[in-house]
Amino acid sequence: MAIDRIDWHSGAENFPADLPLEAGGTHIGMFIAWVINNNLEGVLHQTDSPESVGKVKSRQMTGTEFLIKECDEKFWEDDLNPEGFEFAKHYYESNAYYGDYEAALVTTEPTLYHVQDTWENYNKLSPYIDFAFKKWRKAKSKRWWQFW
């Protein structure tokens, strides 16, 4: 089952009619760019699309462009390695990611779909994901009897 898909957003009633359909995937692409930049992409992309992975890492391709070109506009479990999938389940699927995305980028935009797919915006968002990832990893490494 897909974690997220562009058409789930661009096909929704509340999707702004003035935007291209790709705008429904900017938030997905930003997360995928973070995944790639943190070496959490799945083996599928390491073997089948290493050139595109390299382009994301060198900022010659955005995560949204990667999502469209290499993922058929769908974000799946296979796009992630095991740790990446576990984190995505915790952070992305719990909607905590959306809260951080809005806090970082939807400050003057009318909707989250109006956020521009730029590396400048990625730079604003990535510290939020970094923080969530470090917090998640720390909590995951604690034993059941540890409370702090």
Backbone as ProteinMPNN parsed JSONL, in Angstrom:
{"seq_chain_A": "MAIDRIDWHSGAENFPADLPLEAGGTHIGMFIAWVINNNLEGVLHQTDSPESVGKVKSRQMTGTEFLIKECDEKFWEDDLNPEGFEFAKHYYESNAYYGDYEAALVTTEPTLYHVQDTWENYNKLSPYIDFAFKKWRKAKSKRWWQFW", "coords_chain_A": {"N_chain_A": [[0.84, -1.185, 0.0], [0.46, 2.219, -0.718], [2.247, 4.909, 0.8], [1.869, 7.594, 0.368], [0.507, 9.589, -2.285], [0.618, 11.55, -5.254], [-1.811, 11.933, -6.665], [-3.728, 11.556, -4.687], [-3.859, 13.977, -3.502], [-3.885, 16.017, -5.522], [-6.171, 15.248, -6.758], [-8.153, 15.777, -4.999], [-11.053, 17.429, -3.615], [-10.508, 19.884, -2.373], [-8.196, 20.759, -3.582], [-6.347, 23.36, -4.98], [-7.52, 24.91, -7.897], [-5.972, 26.505, -9.511], [-3.401, 25.559, -9.546], [-0.687, 23.48, -10.794], [-0.933, 19.909, -11.245], [1.285, 18.615, -10.15], [1.891, 20.04, -7.879], [0.546, 18.854, -5.873], [2.293, 17.042, -4.919], [4.529, 18.17, -3.77], [5.039, 18.271, -0.986], [5.434, 15.561, -0.489], [7.64, 15.024, -2.085], [9.58, 16.645, -0.848], [9.98, 15.273, 1.523], [10.957, 12.86, 0.509], [13.326, 13.789, -0.662], [14.714, 14.454, 1.668], [14.94, 11.894, 2.78], [16.616, 10.643, 0.874], [18.894, 12.274, 1.076], [19.722, 11.498, 3.532], [20.465, 8.943, 3.303], [18.504, 6.917, 3.452], [17.019, 5.757, 1.541], [15.423, 3.128, -0.344], [16.706, -0.121, -1.415], [15.876, -0.556, -3.978], [16.044, 1.971, -5.259], [18.741, 2.458, -5.014], [19.822, 0.573, -6.702], [18.297, 0.666, -9.112], [17.95, 3.367, -9.797], [20.33, 4.985, -9.431], [21.559, 7.21, -10.616], [19.632, 9.248, -10.563], [19.28, 9.419, -7.784], [21.785, 10.422, -7.108], [21.562, 12.887, -8.397], [19.604, 14.145, -6.838], [20.974, 14.321, -4.424], [23.01, 16.063, -5.185], [21.572, 18.245, -5.713], [20.551, 18.73, -8.243], [18.2, 17.774, -9.029], [14.934, 17.911, -7.766], [13.196, 16.53, -4.906], [10.533, 16.158, -5.569], [10.618, 16.035, -8.352], [12.048, 13.66, -8.516], [10.192, 11.92, -7.339], [8.197, 11.945, -9.305], [9.584, 11.07, -11.623], [10.964, 8.66, -10.872], [9.336, 7.242, -9.143], [6.787, 6.968, -10.088], [4.939, 8.852, -9.256], [4.139, 8.019, -6.76], [4.579, 7.246, -3.336], [6.074, 4.7, -1.759], [6.551, 1.889, 0.494], [8.754, 0.459, -0.481], [10.378, 2.466, -1.403], [11.987, 3.135, 0.615], [14.579, 2.267, 2.976], [14.735, -0.27, 5.605], [14.996, 1.14, 8.134], [14.303, 3.743, 7.33], [11.656, 3.312, 6.537], [10.469, 2.576, 8.952], [10.794, 4.957, 10.385], [9.297, 6.689, 8.731], [6.74, 5.61, 9.07], [6.338, 6.277, 11.73], [6.62, 9.104, 11.77], [5.811, 10.422, 9.289], [3.385, 9.136, 8.526], [1.929, 9.542, 10.815], [1.103, 12.068, 10.75], [2.631, 14.009, 11.96], [4.642, 14.998, 10.424], [3.27, 16.64, 8.596], [2.479, 18.709, 10.276], [4.969, 19.835, 10.941], [5.808, 20.537, 8.375], [3.938, 22.491, 7.697], [4.49, 24.368, 9.728], [7.09, 25.115, 9.056], [6.913, 25.972, 6.372], [4.377, 26.881, 5.464], [3.678, 29.577, 6.016], [3.061, 32.012, 4.85], [1.679, 31.212, 2.701], [-1.412, 30.328, 1.037], [-2.293, 27.635, 1.132], [-0.926, 24.361, 1.86], [-0.289, 23.306, -0.554], [0.551, 25.369, -2.129], [3.18, 25.847, -1.595], [6.378, 26.363, -2.848], [8.4, 24.229, -4.843], [11.358, 24.141, -4.019], [14.899, 24.208, -3.356], [15.583, 26.009, -1.445], [13.288, 26.142, 0.147], [13.293, 23.496, 1.011], [15.582, 23.598, 2.617], [14.603, 25.066, 4.744], [12.776, 23.31, 5.83], [14.129, 20.87, 6.352], [15.632, 20.936, 8.867], [13.592, 20.549, 10.763], [12.745, 17.936, 10.193], [15.142, 16.612, 10.652], [15.391, 17.032, 13.426], [13.119, 15.658, 14.393], [13.804, 13.087, 13.564], [16.172, 12.557, 15.01], [15.159, 12.666, 17.604], [13.318, 10.553, 17.487], [15.037, 8.381, 16.974], [16.536, 8.434, 19.342], [14.561, 7.895, 21.284], [13.828, 5.378, 20.44], [16.073, 3.9, 21.018], [16.126, 3.663, 23.746], [15.693, 1.711, 26.689], [12.932, -0.152, 28.06], [12.693, 0.476, 30.767], [13.796, 2.919, 31.045], [13.162, 6.313, 31.524], [13.905, 8.835, 30.792]], "CA_chain_A": [[0.0, 0.0, 0.0], [1.221, 3.467, -0.816], [2.293, 5.805, 1.951], [1.255, 8.828, -0.132], [0.482, 9.674, -3.746], [0.251, 12.878, -5.758], [-3.227, 12.005, -7.045], [-4.575, 11.663, -3.495], [-3.953, 15.396, -3.178], [-4.317, 16.809, -6.682], [-7.518, 14.811, -7.125], [-9.082, 16.103, -3.911], [-11.955, 18.57, -3.822], [-9.932, 21.14, -1.886], [-6.962, 21.098, -4.279], [-6.537, 24.623, -5.709], [-7.655, 24.741, -9.346], [-4.968, 27.311, -10.209], [-2.077, 24.953, -9.43], [-0.458, 22.257, -11.585], [-1.145, 18.689, -10.472], [2.52, 18.283, -9.442], [1.898, 20.731, -6.587], [0.02, 17.897, -4.906], [3.37, 16.164, -4.491], [5.69, 18.895, -3.239], [5.316, 17.839, 0.389], [5.955, 14.195, -0.573], [8.98, 15.142, -2.645], [10.506, 17.204, 0.144], [10.322, 14.19, 2.446], [11.81, 11.925, -0.233], [14.658, 14.407, -0.763], [15.356, 14.284, 2.974], [15.265, 10.464, 2.873], [17.785, 10.393, 0.027], [20.041, 12.976, 1.642], [20.098, 10.831, 4.774], [20.781, 7.553, 2.945], [17.428, 6.047, 3.928], [16.273, 5.253, 0.388], [15.405, 1.685, -0.489], [17.631, -0.788, -2.329], [15.31, -0.329, -5.309], [16.604, 3.198, -5.848], [20.197, 2.334, -5.055], [20.187, -0.267, -7.846], [17.592, 1.018, -10.35], [17.985, 4.791, -10.135], [21.427, 5.661, -8.726], [21.849, 8.514, -11.218], [18.667, 10.206, -10.013], [19.628, 9.589, -6.372], [22.918, 11.341, -7.123], [21.097, 14.228, -8.779], [18.942, 14.739, -5.676], [22.026, 14.66, -3.45], [23.766, 17.224, -5.678], [20.553, 19.284, -5.903], [20.245, 18.928, -9.664], [16.829, 17.282, -9.169], [14.226, 18.015, -6.491], [12.521, 15.314, -4.484], [9.285, 16.03, -6.324], [11.005, 15.531, -9.677], [12.397, 12.254, -8.293], [8.917, 11.237, -7.114], [7.515, 11.809, -10.591], [10.387, 10.291, -12.573], [11.41, 7.342, -10.408], [8.361, 6.585, -8.259], [5.463, 6.985, -10.708], [4.127, 9.776, -8.466], [3.657, 7.321, -5.567], [5.57, 7.02, -2.287], [5.829, 3.349, -1.259], [7.489, 1.294, 1.448], [9.964, 0.079, -1.216], [11.21, 3.644, -1.631], [12.734, 3.339, 1.849], [15.226, 1.116, 3.607], [13.939, -0.607, 6.8], [14.968, 2.226, 9.117], [13.533, 4.828, 6.737], [10.233, 2.962, 6.583], [10.039, 2.64, 10.347], [10.675, 6.379, 10.718], [8.165, 7.243, 7.97], [5.514, 5.179, 9.748], [6.224, 7.049, 12.971], [6.598, 10.562, 11.571], [5.044, 10.855, 8.125], [2.024, 8.614, 8.562], [1.228, 10.015, 12.016], [0.792, 13.471, 10.44], [3.566, 14.94, 12.595], [5.357, 15.635, 9.318], [2.444, 17.73, 8.06], [2.571, 19.828, 11.22], [6.271, 20.477, 10.758], [5.809, 21.118, 7.026], [3.185, 23.744, 7.77], [5.218, 25.316, 10.579], [8.288, 25.588, 8.353], [6.732, 26.495, 5.014], [3.064, 27.437, 5.129], [3.537, 30.753, 6.868], [2.398, 33.066, 4.073], [0.966, 30.571, 1.595], [-2.814, 30.029, 1.379], [-2.421, 26.21, 1.446], [0.35, 23.651, 1.76], [-0.046, 23.023, -1.969], [1.152, 26.555, -2.744], [4.608, 25.894, -1.284], [7.205, 26.155, -4.034], [9.317, 23.095, -4.804], [12.704, 24.707, -4.161], [15.88, 23.786, -2.356], [15.514, 26.991, -0.357], [12.231, 25.67, 1.053], [13.8, 22.259, 1.622], [16.509, 24.002, 3.677], [13.8, 25.515, 5.882], [12.066, 22.156, 6.372], [14.971, 19.743, 6.767], [15.961, 20.902, 10.3], [12.454, 19.979, 11.488], [12.789, 16.484, 10.016], [16.344, 16.18, 11.374], [15.072, 17.025, 14.857], [12.184, 14.551, 14.633], [14.53, 11.834, 13.366], [17.063, 12.36, 16.159], [14.292, 12.389, 18.754], [12.788, 9.209, 17.274], [16.143, 7.431, 17.173], [16.879, 8.417, 20.773], [13.482, 7.194, 21.985], [13.872, 3.984, 20.003], [17.225, 3.222, 21.612], [15.97, 3.539, 25.196], [15.104, 0.484, 27.232], [11.588, 0.09, 28.598], [12.739, 0.992, 32.127], [14.348, 4.281, 31.039], [12.102, 7.301, 31.347], [14.456, 10.123, 30.352]], "C_chain_A": [[0.886, 1.25, 0.0], [1.156, 4.241, 0.503], [1.6, 7.112, 1.579], [1.373, 8.836, -1.65], [0.065, 11.084, -4.165], [-1.244, 12.96, -6.029], [-4.178, 12.006, -5.855], [-4.792, 13.128, -3.128], [-4.493, 16.209, -4.352], [-5.711, 16.413, -7.148], [-8.559, 15.138, -6.078], [-9.896, 17.348, -4.232], [-11.321, 19.891, -3.443], [-8.612, 21.513, -2.562], [-7.192, 22.348, -5.125], [-6.505, 24.431, -7.236], [-6.582, 25.501, -10.126], [-3.568, 26.707, -10.189], [-1.927, 23.753, -10.35], [-0.61, 21.041, -10.671], [0.087, 18.301, -9.65], [2.589, 18.937, -8.062], [1.309, 19.852, -5.487], [1.087, 16.962, -4.379], [4.566, 16.861, -3.881], [6.038, 18.425, -1.83], [5.876, 16.413, 0.415], [7.407, 14.247, -1.044], [9.991, 15.699, -1.664], [10.928, 16.118, 1.137], [11.247, 13.186, 1.754], [13.22, 12.497, -0.399], [15.407, 14.254, 0.552], [15.797, 12.83, 3.16], [16.554, 10.171, 2.096], [19.03, 11.046, 0.61], [20.526, 12.379, 2.954], [20.313, 9.331, 4.579], [19.77, 6.544, 3.489], [16.568, 5.515, 2.786], [16.392, 3.738, 0.296], [16.426, 1.171, -1.493], [17.172, -0.587, -3.772], [15.948, 0.877, -5.983], [18.124, 3.173, -5.917], [20.638, 1.543, -6.284], [19.57, 0.207, -9.157], [17.699, 2.489, -10.744], [19.113, 5.536, -9.418], [21.757, 7.036, -9.306], [20.906, 9.583, -10.662], [18.907, 10.451, -8.532], [20.783, 10.587, -6.265], [22.511, 12.759, -7.475], [20.358, 14.914, -7.629], [20.004, 15.179, -4.672], [22.833, 15.881, -3.881], [22.84, 18.399, -6.011], [20.344, 19.666, -7.361], [18.826, 18.468, -9.972], [16.169, 17.418, -7.797], [13.616, 16.657, -6.141], [11.219, 15.09, -5.231], [9.565, 15.53, -7.736], [11.371, 14.05, -9.591], [11.128, 11.419, -8.123], [8.194, 10.976, -8.426], [8.287, 10.878, -11.522], [10.633, 8.853, -12.134], [10.373, 6.566, -9.597], [6.946, 6.565, -8.83], [4.453, 7.782, -9.875], [3.571, 9.161, -7.18], [4.823, 7.054, -4.619], [5.207, 5.719, -1.583], [6.858, 2.948, -0.211], [8.81, 0.947, 0.76], [10.886, 1.255, -1.512], [12.154, 3.906, -0.464], [13.475, 2.083, 2.27], [14.441, 0.814, 4.892], [13.867, 0.5, 7.851], [14.148, 3.407, 8.603], [12.045, 4.564, 6.793], [9.691, 3.053, 8.005], [9.852, 4.102, 10.781], [9.479, 7.007, 10.007], [6.836, 6.843, 8.611], [5.276, 6.004, 11.002], [5.917, 8.529, 12.691], [5.663, 11.007, 10.448], [3.593, 10.412, 8.237], [1.245, 9.063, 9.794], [0.758, 11.462, 11.861], [1.666, 14.475, 11.189], [4.345, 15.692, 11.512], [4.569, 16.82, 8.771], [2.492, 18.953, 8.978], [3.882, 20.586, 11.073], [6.359, 21.168, 9.399], [5.091, 22.466, 7.047], [3.91, 24.788, 8.607], [6.407, 25.924, 9.848], [7.969, 26.374, 7.091], [5.395, 27.155, 4.703], [2.788, 28.624, 6.041], [2.825, 31.893, 6.137], [1.599, 32.506, 2.906], [-0.471, 30.274, 1.996], [-3.053, 28.557, 1.741], [-1.041, 25.564, 1.361], [0.702, 23.339, 0.315], [0.599, 24.197, -2.707], [2.648, 26.693, -2.455], [5.4, 25.551, -2.547], [8.198, 25.016, -3.815], [10.734, 23.6, -5.067], [13.627, 24.15, -3.078], [15.91, 24.765, -1.193], [14.437, 26.574, 0.652], [12.638, 24.368, 1.742], [14.728, 22.593, 2.791], [15.777, 24.504, 4.921], [13.152, 24.327, 6.594], [12.986, 21.1, 6.971], [15.392, 19.779, 8.242], [14.821, 20.334, 11.162], [12.479, 18.449, 11.399], [14.006, 15.924, 10.744], [16.051, 16.039, 12.866], [14.159, 15.847, 15.197], [12.894, 13.204, 14.523], [15.445, 11.538, 14.559], [16.264, 12.002, 17.407], [13.739, 10.961, 18.668], [13.862, 8.151, 17.517], [16.508, 7.301, 18.649], [15.828, 7.644, 21.56], [13.501, 5.706, 21.667], [14.988, 3.213, 20.696], [17.106, 3.033, 23.123], [15.335, 2.198, 25.557], [13.77, 0.831, 27.883], [11.617, 0.709, 29.995], [13.315, 2.415, 32.195], [13.25, 5.291, 30.729], [12.6, 8.638, 30.852], [15.534, 9.946, 29.337]], "O_chain_A": [[1.929, 1.294, 0.653], [0.149, 4.223, 1.211], [0.839, 7.669, 2.37], [2.235, 8.169, -2.222], [-0.748, 11.724, -3.497], [-1.885, 13.946, -5.666], [-5.329, 12.419, -5.996], [-5.799, 13.475, -2.511], [-5.435, 16.988, -4.202], [-6.362, 17.174, -7.864], [-9.732, 14.809, -6.25], [-9.479, 18.201, -5.016], [-11.555, 20.907, -4.098], [-7.972, 22.484, -2.16], [-8.139, 22.39, -5.91], [-5.562, 23.855, -7.778], [-6.312, 25.174, -11.281], [-2.641, 27.284, -10.757], [-2.909, 23.078, -10.66], [-0.433, 21.147, -9.457], [-0.049, 17.722, -8.572], [3.276, 18.434, -7.173], [1.551, 20.087, -4.303], [0.819, 16.165, -3.481], [5.534, 16.198, -3.508], [7.209, 18.206, -1.52], [6.71, 16.097, 1.263], [8.284, 13.598, -0.474], [11.143, 15.266, -1.65], [12.089, 16.052, 1.54], [12.213, 12.716, 2.355], [14.201, 11.762, -0.289], [16.602, 13.958, 0.556], [16.899, 12.569, 3.642], [17.466, 9.525, 2.612], [20.101, 10.438, 0.634], [21.609, 12.713, 3.432], [20.342, 8.558, 5.537], [20.139, 5.455, 3.929], [15.524, 4.904, 3.015], [17.347, 3.145, 0.798], [16.944, 1.927, -2.315], [17.996, -0.462, -4.678], [16.345, 0.808, -7.146], [18.72, 3.805, -6.789], [21.701, 1.807, -6.845], [20.222, 0.163, -10.2], [17.551, 2.818, -11.921], [18.881, 6.606, -8.855], [22.186, 7.93, -8.576], [21.336, 10.688, -10.332], [18.754, 11.579, -8.064], [20.756, 11.488, -5.427], [23.046, 13.722, -6.923], [20.47, 16.128, -7.46], [19.937, 16.284, -4.134], [23.29, 16.651, -3.036], [23.287, 19.422, -6.531], [19.997, 20.808, -7.666], [18.306, 18.739, -11.054], [16.775, 17.08, -6.781], [13.536, 15.76, -6.98], [10.844, 13.948, -5.495], [8.827, 14.693, -8.256], [11.044, 13.274, -10.49], [11.01, 10.338, -8.699], [7.639, 9.895, -8.628], [7.698, 9.992, -12.141], [10.521, 7.93, -12.94], [10.522, 5.362, -9.391], [6.005, 6.187, -8.133], [3.275, 7.434, -9.8], [2.647, 9.707, -6.577], [5.915, 6.683, -5.05], [4.183, 5.628, -0.905], [7.897, 3.59, -0.057], [9.875, 1.121, 1.353], [12.056, 1.055, -1.838], [13.014, 4.784, -0.535], [13.053, 0.968, 1.961], [13.548, 1.587, 5.239], [12.797, 0.769, 8.397], [13.382, 4.006, 9.358], [11.256, 5.47, 7.061], [8.587, 3.549, 8.228], [8.88, 4.439, 11.456], [8.731, 7.774, 10.613], [5.912, 7.653, 8.684], [4.144, 6.385, 11.298], [5.041, 9.115, 13.326], [4.818, 11.879, 10.651], [2.677, 11.217, 8.064], [0.017, 8.972, 9.809], [0.095, 12.005, 12.744], [1.456, 15.681, 11.061], [4.665, 16.871, 11.667], [5.136, 17.882, 8.514], [2.541, 20.09, 8.509], [3.908, 21.817, 11.079], [6.92, 22.258, 9.289], [5.574, 23.452, 6.489], [3.944, 25.962, 8.241], [6.697, 27.11, 10.004], [8.668, 27.334, 6.765], [5.305, 27.925, 3.747], [1.781, 28.659, 6.748], [2.071, 32.649, 6.749], [0.917, 33.251, 2.203], [-0.738, 29.995, 3.165], [-3.919, 28.259, 2.564], [-0.1, 26.166, 0.843], [1.872, 23.129, -0.006], [1.136, 24.02, -3.801], [3.308, 27.568, -3.017], [5.114, 24.563, -3.222], [8.761, 24.866, -2.73], [11.245, 23.502, -6.183], [13.178, 23.686, -2.029], [16.231, 24.379, -0.069], [14.651, 26.646, 1.862], [12.355, 24.171, 2.923], [14.667, 21.946, 3.837], [16.289, 24.375, 6.033], [12.998, 24.338, 7.815], [12.654, 20.5, 7.993], [15.505, 18.709, 8.84], [15.08, 19.704, 12.187], [12.265, 17.755, 12.393], [13.916, 14.877, 11.384], [16.422, 15.044, 13.489], [14.397, 15.129, 16.168], [12.618, 12.288, 15.297], [15.486, 10.413, 15.055], [16.664, 11.127, 18.175], [13.702, 10.247, 19.671], [13.616, 7.148, 18.187], [16.758, 6.201, 19.143], [16.171, 6.825, 22.413], [13.22, 4.876, 22.532], [14.864, 2.011, 20.933], [17.909, 2.314, 23.717], [14.539, 1.644, 24.799], [13.52, 1.989, 28.215], [10.67, 1.396, 30.378], [13.324, 3.038, 33.256], [12.499, 5.123, 29.769], [11.792, 9.505, 30.52], [16.103, 10.929, 28.863]]}, "name": "protein", "num_of_chains": 1, "seq": "MAIDRIDWHSGAENFPADLPLEAGGTHIGMFIAWVINNNLEGVLHQTDSPESVGKVKSRQMTGTEFLIKECDEKFWEDDLNPEGFEFAKHYYESNAYYGDYEAALVTTEPTLYHVQDTWENYNKLSPYIDFAFKKWRKAKSKRWWQFW"}
